[in-house]
Amino acid sequence: MSAKIFKNILVVLGLIGFGISAKAQPSLDWTATARKTGATNYSIHFTGSIPASWRLYGLNDAIDGLSAPAFSFEYENVKTISKPIFTTTPEQIKDAVFENKTTFVYTGHFDITQEISISGAIPPVLKGTITVFTSNDKEFYPVEHSFEIPLEGGSQVSANNKIRISSVDLNSPLSSCGGRSVQHKSLLGIFLLGFAGGLIALLTPYVFPMVPVTITFFPKRSESRKTAVRNGLLYGFFILLIYILLSVPFHIAGNVNPEIFNTISTNA
C-alpha cells in the first residue's frame, strides 16, 4: 500500500512540475494586419510586447539551431518571397543559452513584417501560424501564434464553395468514381447487385464459418423440423426488421448523416 501511495505522490508531483513548466513559457501579446502591395502580393505585419526578463530572437543565421520566425499557411498557394524583416534595431548580447555566442534579440516590443505572394484565388482571410523563439537567462521556448488576417481584394467564399486546390481538376478525374454507371441502373438492378454482393460476403473468412453454426443452431434447439424452420424464418425476419427500423430516420429526416452508423462502429 505504501508503494502505491508513493507512486501516486510521484505522479502528482510530475503533473505539478509540468504545470509549472507550462506557465514558465512566455505569453506574447500579438497584433496582426495585412497590406496589399501588388496584384497578388501582400505585406503581413506583426507587432506585440514581450514579458519582462524575456527576449525574442531576431535573424541569427550564424547560430546553428536558431532559425528566423517561421510562417505556415492553411492555403497552399501562399508563399513567402523574402526573409522576415524586423523594423526596430536589435540588441546584441552574449547569450548564455547558446554558449555565450553573440545573438540578436528584441526586448519589450517586437515588429515583424513578412512579404508574401498568393497564386490563384485570393482568400478573404489569411489563416496560418507564426513561430518565434524566446528565452531568458535559463530557458528557451518556441512560441507559436495562430492568426486570421482579412485580405484586401479577397473573394468571398461560402462554406459550401471552398477554394479549390489548383492541382486538382474536378472536371477531369484520374479515374471513374462509379457515380455515372449507377445513374443508368434501375432500382431492381441495384437491389440485385446488392443481393449478389451479400452472397459474396458470405464467403469471407469471418462470415463463412458462422453459416453452419447458425444453420445447425435451430434444429438442435427445436423439437421438430417445422419449429426449426419457423425459428429460422423469425431470426431472418427480425434481422431484416432491425435494418429497416434503423433506416427509417434517413427517409423521414433528410439531414441525418448517412455515415453515422459507420462512425459508431469504427469508433465505439
Backbone torsions as a table, in degrees:
resi	resn	phi	psi	omega
1	MET	NA	-40.3	-179.1
2	SER	-65.1	-36.8	178.6
3	ALA	-64.6	-38.6	178.9
4	LYS	-65.7	-42.2	178.5
5	ILE	-63.3	-41.7	179.5
6	PHE	-62.7	-39.2	179.1
7	LYS	-65.4	-41.0	178.7
8	ASN	-64.5	-37.3	178.1
9	ILE	-63.7	-40.9	178.3
10	LEU	-62.6	-40.2	178.7
11	VAL	-62.9	-44.6	179.7
12	VAL	-62.4	-44.0	179.1
13	LEU	-62.9	-37.0	177.6
14	GLY	-64.1	-42.8	178.3
15	LEU	-64.7	-39.3	177.9
16	ILE	-63.8	-42.7	178.4
17	GLY	-62.9	-39.1	177.1
18	PHE	-63.7	-41.7	179.2
19	GLY	-63.9	-39.3	179.2
20	ILE	-65.8	-42.0	180.0
21	SER	-66.8	-35.1	178.4
22	ALA	-65.7	-38.1	179.8
23	LYS	-71.2	-22.8	-178.0
24	ALA	-70.1	-23.2	179.8
25	GLN	-65.2	131.7	-175.6
26	PRO	-67.9	147.5	177.0
27	SER	-105.9	113.2	-178.3
28	LEU	-95.5	142.5	173.9
29	ASP	-91.6	129.5	-173.5
30	TRP	-119.3	145.4	168.2
31	THR	-137.2	128.6	-175.2
32	ALA	-127.4	134.8	177.2
33	THR	-138.8	167.0	178.3
34	ALA	-137.1	146.0	178.5
35	ARG	-133.5	131.1	-179.9
36	LYS	-77.1	127.3	-178.2
37	THR	-115.0	-5.2	-179.7
38	GLY	-168.5	-174.6	-178.1
39	ALA	-60.1	-40.0	-179.5
40	THR	-127.8	10.2	-176.9
41	ASN	-108.8	144.3	178.2
42	TYR	-138.0	156.2	174.4
43	SER	-117.9	114.2	179.2
44	ILE	-99.0	138.3	-168.5
45	HIS	-126.5	127.6	179.9
46	PHE	-121.5	129.2	173.4
47	THR	-130.0	158.6	179.1
48	GLY	178.6	180.0	-179.2
49	SER	-117.1	151.4	-178.4
50	ILE	-113.5	133.6	179.8
51	PRO	-60.2	154.4	178.0
52	ALA	-60.1	145.1	-179.4
53	SER	75.2	-1.4	177.1
54	TRP	-110.3	156.7	176.9
55	ARG	-137.8	151.7	179.4
56	LEU	-110.4	133.4	-176.4
57	TYR	-81.6	137.8	176.2
58	GLY	-93.5	-137.2	179.3
59	LEU	-87.9	113.5	-178.6
60	ASN	-131.4	70.0	-176.5
61	ASP	-65.6	-24.0	-176.7
62	ALA	-81.1	-10.0	-177.8
63	ILE	-98.8	118.1	177.9
64	ASP	-66.1	134.3	177.6
65	GLY	84.9	-1.0	-179.5
66	LEU	-117.8	97.7	-175.3
67	SER	-94.1	165.6	176.9
68	ALA	-72.1	166.1	175.3
69	PRO	-51.4	131.9	-175.0
70	ALA	-109.6	143.7	-179.2
71	PHE	-120.7	142.2	170.2
72	SER	-135.8	142.7	-174.3
73	PHE	-125.1	145.3	179.0
74	GLU	-69.4	-33.9	-178.5
75	TYR	-87.6	120.0	-171.9
76	GLU	-67.2	-18.8	-177.0
77	ASN	-86.2	7.1	176.6
78	VAL	-93.6	126.2	-179.3
79	LYS	-130.0	141.8	172.8
80	THR	-80.5	140.4	-176.3
81	ILE	-113.7	5.3	177.4
82	SER	-164.4	172.5	174.4
83	LYS	-73.0	153.3	175.1
84	PRO	-61.7	147.6	-177.6
85	ILE	-114.7	129.0	173.7
86	PHE	-97.1	123.4	-176.8
87	THR	-71.2	-41.8	-177.1
88	THR	-83.6	163.4	-179.5
89	THR	-82.2	131.1	-178.4
90	PRO	-79.0	163.1	172.6
91	GLU	-94.3	144.9	175.2
92	GLN	-104.6	124.7	-178.2
93	ILE	-133.0	158.2	169.3
94	LYS	-87.3	105.8	-168.4
95	ASP	-89.6	118.9	178.9
96	ALA	-68.1	-26.5	179.7
97	VAL	-66.6	-31.4	-178.7
98	PHE	-114.5	47.7	173.2
99	GLU	55.8	41.1	176.3
100	ASN	62.1	25.0	173.5
101	LYS	-77.2	156.7	-179.8
102	THR	-77.8	124.8	178.5
103	THR	-126.9	155.6	177.3
104	PHE	-101.3	120.5	-174.1
105	VAL	-133.6	166.3	176.8
106	TYR	-128.0	138.8	178.3
107	THR	-126.9	151.6	178.2
108	GLY	82.6	-66.9	-178.7
109	HIS	-139.3	157.2	174.9
110	PHE	-136.3	155.8	-177.0
111	ASP	-146.1	106.3	-174.2
112	ILE	-118.8	134.1	176.0
113	THR	-123.5	134.7	178.7
114	GLN	-129.5	126.5	177.3
115	GLU	-88.2	133.8	-179.3
116	ILE	-132.5	160.5	175.3
117	SER	-130.0	139.1	-177.8
118	ILE	-121.3	121.1	176.0
119	SER	-98.1	147.7	-178.5
120	GLY	82.4	-151.3	-178.0
121	ALA	-68.9	141.9	178.4
122	ILE	-90.6	120.4	179.1
123	PRO	-71.8	152.0	178.3
124	PRO	-69.1	-26.9	-179.0
125	VAL	-133.9	131.7	176.8
126	LEU	-91.8	119.5	-178.7
127	LYS	-114.6	141.0	178.4
128	GLY	176.7	-164.6	179.4
129	THR	-136.9	149.5	172.4
130	ILE	-121.3	136.3	-179.9
131	THR	-119.6	123.4	177.0
132	VAL	-121.9	167.4	-178.0
133	PHE	-118.8	136.1	-176.8
134	THR	-132.4	161.3	175.9
135	SER	-162.7	164.0	164.2
136	ASN	-120.9	-156.4	-176.7
137	ASP	-72.4	-14.2	-174.2
138	LYS	-125.2	-27.4	-171.5
139	GLU	-123.6	151.3	-179.5
140	PHE	-131.2	126.4	-177.2
141	TYR	-136.3	135.7	164.3
142	PRO	-81.0	138.4	180.0
143	VAL	-119.6	124.0	-178.5
144	GLU	-109.9	134.1	-179.1
145	HIS	-128.8	126.5	176.4
146	SER	-88.6	140.1	-177.4
147	PHE	-135.0	154.3	172.9
148	GLU	-136.3	110.9	-173.6
149	ILE	-118.8	123.3	175.4
150	PRO	-63.6	140.7	-179.6
151	LEU	-112.8	132.3	176.4
152	GLU	-67.0	131.0	179.7
153	GLY	82.0	6.5	178.7
154	GLY	-73.3	143.6	-180.0
155	SER	-81.8	137.7	178.0
156	GLN	-75.6	124.6	-177.2
157	VAL	-120.3	126.1	-179.8
158	SER	-76.1	167.7	-178.4
159	ALA	-65.5	-28.2	-178.2
160	ASN	-93.5	2.3	-178.0
161	ASN	-137.4	70.5	-174.8
162	LYS	-75.0	161.8	179.0
163	ILE	-64.4	130.1	-178.6
164	ARG	-79.6	147.3	174.6
165	ILE	-77.7	129.7	-171.9
166	SER	-62.8	-27.0	-177.4
167	SER	-81.0	-4.0	-177.9
168	VAL	-109.8	122.6	177.0
169	ASP	-104.7	105.4	-176.5
170	LEU	-68.5	-24.9	-179.0
171	ASN	-82.6	-13.2	-179.8
172	SER	-132.8	74.5	179.8
173	PRO	-66.8	154.3	-179.4
174	LEU	-67.5	-30.8	178.7
175	SER	-149.9	163.6	-178.8
176	SER	-70.1	136.6	178.5
177	CYS	-90.6	-4.0	177.8
178	GLY	91.5	-6.4	-175.9
179	GLY	-70.4	-35.4	-175.3
180	ARG	-69.2	-40.2	-177.6
181	SER	-67.5	-32.4	-179.1
182	VAL	-68.4	-31.8	-177.1
183	GLN	-63.0	-25.6	-176.1
184	HIS	-96.9	5.7	179.6
185	LYS	-100.5	146.6	178.3
186	SER	-79.7	168.0	178.3
187	LEU	-62.9	-35.9	178.4
188	LEU	-65.2	-40.3	178.7
189	GLY	-64.2	-41.0	178.1
190	ILE	-64.6	-39.5	178.8
191	PHE	-63.4	-43.9	-178.9
192	LEU	-65.7	-37.7	176.7
193	LEU	-63.5	-42.4	177.7
194	GLY	-64.4	-39.3	179.3
195	PHE	-65.4	-41.9	178.2
196	ALA	-64.6	-38.9	177.2
197	GLY	-62.7	-36.6	177.3
198	GLY	-65.1	-39.2	178.0
199	LEU	-65.8	-39.1	177.8
200	ILE	-65.6	-34.7	179.5
201	ALA	-64.2	-23.4	177.9
202	LEU	-64.1	-21.7	-176.6
203	LEU	-87.3	-1.1	180.0
204	THR	-71.7	151.8	-174.3
205	PRO	-59.3	-28.0	-176.3
206	TYR	-86.6	-15.6	-176.8
207	VAL	-106.1	-44.4	-173.1
208	PHE	-56.9	-43.1	178.7
209	PRO	-62.8	-21.4	-179.0
210	MET	-84.2	-13.0	-177.9
211	VAL	-63.4	-53.1	178.7
212	PRO	-64.2	-32.8	178.5
213	VAL	-63.5	-43.3	-179.4
214	THR	-68.3	-41.3	-177.2
215	ILE	-66.5	-43.1	-177.6
216	THR	-76.6	-13.7	-179.1
217	PHE	-62.4	-44.2	-174.1
218	PHE	-71.6	-43.7	176.9
219	PRO	-61.9	-36.7	-178.2
220	LYS	-70.9	-27.5	-177.1
221	ARG	-97.6	0.7	-176.3
222	SER	-114.1	151.1	-178.0
223	GLU	-81.1	-24.1	-178.4
224	SER	-143.2	167.0	178.8
225	ARG	-65.4	-36.0	179.9
226	LYS	-63.2	-42.1	178.9
227	THR	-66.9	-37.9	179.2
228	ALA	-63.9	-43.1	178.9
229	VAL	-64.6	-41.6	179.9
230	ARG	-63.7	-44.0	179.6
231	ASN	-65.4	-37.3	177.7
232	GLY	-65.2	-42.1	178.0
233	LEU	-65.5	-39.6	177.2
234	LEU	-64.2	-38.3	177.8
235	TYR	-59.3	-49.4	179.6
236	GLY	-67.0	-37.2	-179.2
237	PHE	-63.9	-43.2	-177.2
238	PHE	-72.4	-30.1	172.6
239	ILE	-63.0	-45.0	177.6
240	LEU	-62.2	-40.9	-179.1
241	LEU	-64.3	-39.1	179.2
242	ILE	-61.3	-45.2	-179.7
243	TYR	-67.1	-35.5	177.7
244	ILE	-65.4	-44.6	-179.7
245	LEU	-64.8	-36.3	178.4
246	LEU	-68.4	-26.5	-179.1
247	SER	-87.0	-12.8	-177.4
248	VAL	-58.0	-45.1	-179.2
249	PRO	-57.6	-30.5	-178.5
250	PHE	-73.9	-22.5	177.5
251	HIS	-88.0	-30.3	-178.6
252	ILE	-84.4	-49.6	-179.7
253	ALA	-106.2	115.9	-175.3
254	GLY	-76.7	-12.6	-175.5
255	ASN	-97.6	14.2	178.0
256	VAL	-79.4	132.9	-179.2
257	ASN	-67.6	118.3	-177.9
258	PRO	-68.8	-12.7	-179.4
259	GLU	-92.5	7.7	-173.3
260	ILE	-63.4	-40.2	-178.3
261	PHE	-72.1	-35.8	176.2
262	ASN	-64.4	-38.9	177.9
263	THR	-64.6	-42.2	-179.9
264	ILE	-64.9	-42.8	-176.6
265	SER	-69.4	-29.8	-177.1
266	THR	-96.2	-8.6	-177.9
267	ASN	-123.8	3.7	-178.2
268	ALA	-71.3	NA	NA
